[in-house]
Amino acid sequence: MAALCTWTRFHFDKLGWTRLFTVVWNGSSLEVAAPERDETVIEELGFAMADTPAITDRNLEATTNISLKREPACFAFLSPRSVSPPMPIDSINLDLASADYFDGRASLWTALEMRSSVSDERPTAILGFDETFLRPFARALIEAATTRAAYRMTILQEARASERCRVVEYVTGPGKALEELMLQPFDNVVLISAAKGKDGDETLFQLPRTDTFLRAFAKMAYVADQALHDLLEDMERMARQRKPVTNN
């Protein structure tokens, strides 16, 4: 049997890849998200799936969906450098993009997606982030909306040398790393911008500032945070259970 790999990745590319497939790997089955047009992508499984319980699918897309159709009108792709014209946001949800185990550490990548009637309700990612972002972002949004004061959110990078970003935006490109977000409240919406220092702020998208939305968003963040941390614990547990397998 092959030796244990050092990098385990379950890749769920959520830029429109949403179908669940059951994949048989060394006699065990694993449900993963994959593009409808292609084969399932499983990159360098770092442990044998035989005799290993499959990771439970959390289905964030379904459990975190919030409709904005009854809320004040909100739009995305508001930057002059946006890759798309402005689009009304009809709903938002979170979706798991990838689950990695690398260098003795489990990590997750999640996308904040929007759907719009102008794009036939296709999911479109506007933010991508790791497991450390959701809690402080939810707090920042609630504080900005309830205090009517702008909130500048600094995104701390990992201390160790790494090319890994913690938060990216997909409004102006395929994944631009962010160092600061500015959340600015107005009468009906909160404006989410990328802080660019001397270059000013670059508007990305809007979210409603109503009581109903804030309650729904807080619930969504709580449910997603629990699911993501449960998944991290599952990955850590599976990693502890597996031992390196040497070649005969």
C-alpha positions in Angstrom: 0.0 0.0 0.0 1.2 3.5 -0.7 2.9 5.5 2.0 1.0 8.1 3.9 0.9 11.5 2.1 1.6 14.7 4.0 -1.3 16.7 2.4 -4.9 15.6 2.4 -7.3 17.7 0.5 -11.0 17.2 -0.2 -11.6 19.8 -2.8 -15.1 21.3 -3.3 -14.8 24.0 -6.0 -18.0 25.9 -5.3 -17.9 28.3 -8.2 -20.9 26.5 -9.6 -19.9 23.0 -8.6 -22.7 21.8 -6.4 -23.7 18.2 -7.1 -22.9 15.5 -4.6 -21.3 12.3 -5.8 -20.6 9.1 -4.0 -17.1 7.9 -4.7 -15.8 4.5 -3.9 -12.2 4.6 -2.6 -10.4 1.4 -1.5 -13.7 -0.2 -0.7 -15.3 2.7 1.2 -17.6 5.3 0.0 -17.3 9.1 0.4 -19.7 11.8 -0.7 -18.1 14.8 -2.1 -19.2 17.8 -4.1 -18.1 17.9 -7.7 -18.8 19.6 -11.0 -21.7 18.2 -12.9 -19.6 18.3 -16.1 -16.4 16.6 -14.8 -15.2 13.8 -12.7 -15.0 14.2 -9.0 -11.8 16.0 -7.9 -10.0 14.4 -4.9 -6.5 15.6 -4.7 -3.8 13.5 -3.0 -5.8 11.6 -0.4 -3.4 11.4 2.5 -4.9 8.4 4.2 -6.4 5.1 3.0 -10.2 5.4 3.0 -10.6 1.7 3.8 -11.8 1.2 7.4 -12.1 5.0 7.8 -15.5 6.5 8.5 -16.5 9.1 5.9 -16.7 12.7 6.9 -20.3 13.8 7.3 -21.5 16.2 4.7 -22.7 19.4 6.5 -24.6 20.8 3.4 -24.0 24.4 4.3 -25.6 25.6 1.1 -29.0 24.4 2.2 -28.8 25.2 6.0 -27.4 28.8 5.6 -29.6 30.2 2.8 -31.1 33.6 3.5 -33.6 35.2 1.1 -33.2 39.0 0.6 -36.2 39.4 -1.7 -38.3 41.1 1.1 -35.3 43.2 2.3 -34.2 46.6 1.1 -32.5 46.2 -2.3 -28.9 45.2 -2.1 -26.3 44.8 -4.9 -22.9 43.2 -5.5 -20.1 44.0 -7.9 -20.1 47.7 -7.1 -16.4 48.3 -7.6 -15.4 50.1 -10.8 -13.0 47.2 -11.4 -15.7 44.5 -10.9 -15.6 41.5 -13.2 -19.4 41.8 -13.6 -21.9 44.6 -13.9 -23.9 45.4 -10.7 -26.2 42.5 -9.8 -29.1 42.6 -7.3 -28.7 40.1 -4.5 -31.8 37.9 -4.1 -30.3 35.4 -1.6 -27.0 34.6 0.1 -25.5 31.4 1.6 -22.3 29.8 2.7 -20.7 26.9 1.0 -17.7 24.7 1.8 -15.0 25.1 -0.8 -12.3 22.8 0.5 -11.1 20.9 3.5 -7.4 20.5 3.9 -5.1 18.7 6.3 -1.5 19.9 5.9 1.5 20.0 8.1 -0.3 18.6 11.1 -3.2 21.0 10.9 -6.8 20.9 9.6 -8.2 23.9 7.8 -11.3 24.8 5.8 -12.1 27.3 3.1 -15.7 28.6 2.8 -17.4 30.8 0.2 -20.0 33.5 0.8 -22.2 33.1 -2.3 -25.0 35.2 -3.7 -27.8 34.3 -6.2 -29.6 36.8 -8.4 -32.5 36.6 -10.8 -30.4 38.3 -13.5 -28.0 35.3 -13.6 -30.7 32.6 -13.4 -30.1 32.1 -9.6 -26.6 30.6 -10.3 -24.4 30.7 -7.2 -21.7 33.3 -7.4 -19.0 33.6 -4.8 -18.2 37.1 -3.5 -16.0 36.3 -0.6 -13.8 33.3 0.3 -12.3 32.7 3.8 -10.8 30.3 6.2 -12.3 29.0 9.5 -11.1 32.0 11.5 -13.1 34.7 9.7 -16.8 34.0 10.2 -17.1 34.8 13.9 -15.4 38.3 13.8 -17.2 39.2 10.5 -20.6 38.4 12.1 -19.7 40.5 15.1 -18.4 43.4 12.9 -21.6 43.4 10.8 -23.9 43.4 13.8 -21.9 46.1 15.6 -21.8 48.4 12.5 -25.5 47.9 11.9 -26.7 48.4 15.4 -24.4 51.3 16.5 -24.6 53.1 13.1 -20.8 53.5 13.2 -18.4 52.4 10.5 -16.3 49.4 11.5 -12.9 48.7 10.2 -12.0 45.0 10.4 -8.3 44.1 10.1 -7.5 40.6 8.8 -4.4 39.3 10.5 -2.3 37.0 8.4 -0.6 33.9 9.7 2.6 34.6 11.6 4.5 31.8 9.9 5.7 32.3 6.3 2.9 31.2 4.1 1.2 32.0 0.8 -2.1 31.0 2.3 -4.6 33.9 2.5 -7.3 34.1 5.1 -9.8 36.2 3.2 -10.2 36.9 -0.5 -12.8 38.7 -2.6 -14.1 37.5 -6.0 -15.7 40.8 -7.0 -12.7 42.2 -8.8 -10.9 39.0 -9.8 -10.5 35.3 -9.2 -9.4 35.8 -5.6 -7.8 39.0 -4.4 -6.4 38.8 -0.9 -7.9 41.2 1.6 -6.1 42.9 4.6 -8.9 45.1 5.8 -12.7 45.3 5.4 -14.7 48.4 6.0 -18.4 48.0 7.1 -20.2 51.3 6.7 -23.9 51.5 7.8 -26.5 53.6 6.0 -30.3 53.9 6.5 -31.2 50.6 4.9 -28.0 48.7 4.1 -24.4 48.1 5.3 -21.8 48.7 2.7 -19.0 46.1 2.6 -15.7 47.5 1.1 -12.1 46.5 0.8 -9.9 49.0 2.6 -7.1 50.1 0.4 -5.3 52.5 2.6 -4.2 55.7 0.7 -6.1 54.4 -2.3 -9.4 54.6 -0.5 -12.0 51.9 -0.1 -13.2 49.7 -2.9 -17.0 48.9 -2.7 -17.7 45.2 -3.0 -21.3 44.5 -2.0 -24.2 45.5 0.3 -26.1 43.6 3.0 -29.5 44.7 4.6 -29.5 46.5 7.9 -32.9 45.4 9.0 -33.7 43.6 12.3 -35.0 40.5 10.5 -31.8 40.2 8.4 -29.5 40.7 11.3 -31.3 38.0 13.3 -31.2 35.6 10.2 -27.5 36.3 9.6 -26.6 35.8 13.3 -28.4 32.4 13.2 -26.7 31.5 9.9 -23.3 32.4 11.3 -23.9 30.3 14.4 -25.1 27.3 12.5 -22.2 27.5 10.0 -19.6 28.0 12.7 -20.8 25.0 14.6 -20.8 22.8 11.5 -17.3 24.0 10.4 -15.8 23.4 13.8 -17.4 20.0 14.0 -15.8 19.2 10.6 -12.4 20.4 11.8 -12.7 18.1 14.8 -13.7 15.2 12.6 -10.6 15.8 10.4 -8.3 16.1 13.4 -9.8 12.9 14.8 -9.4 11.0 11.6 -5.8 12.2 11.3 -5.0 11.0 14.8 -6.5 7.6 14.1 -4.4 7.0 10.9 -0.9 5.8 11.1 1.7 6.0 8.4 1.6 2.9 6.1 5.0 1.9 4.7 5.7 0.2 1.5 6.3 -3.5 1.7 
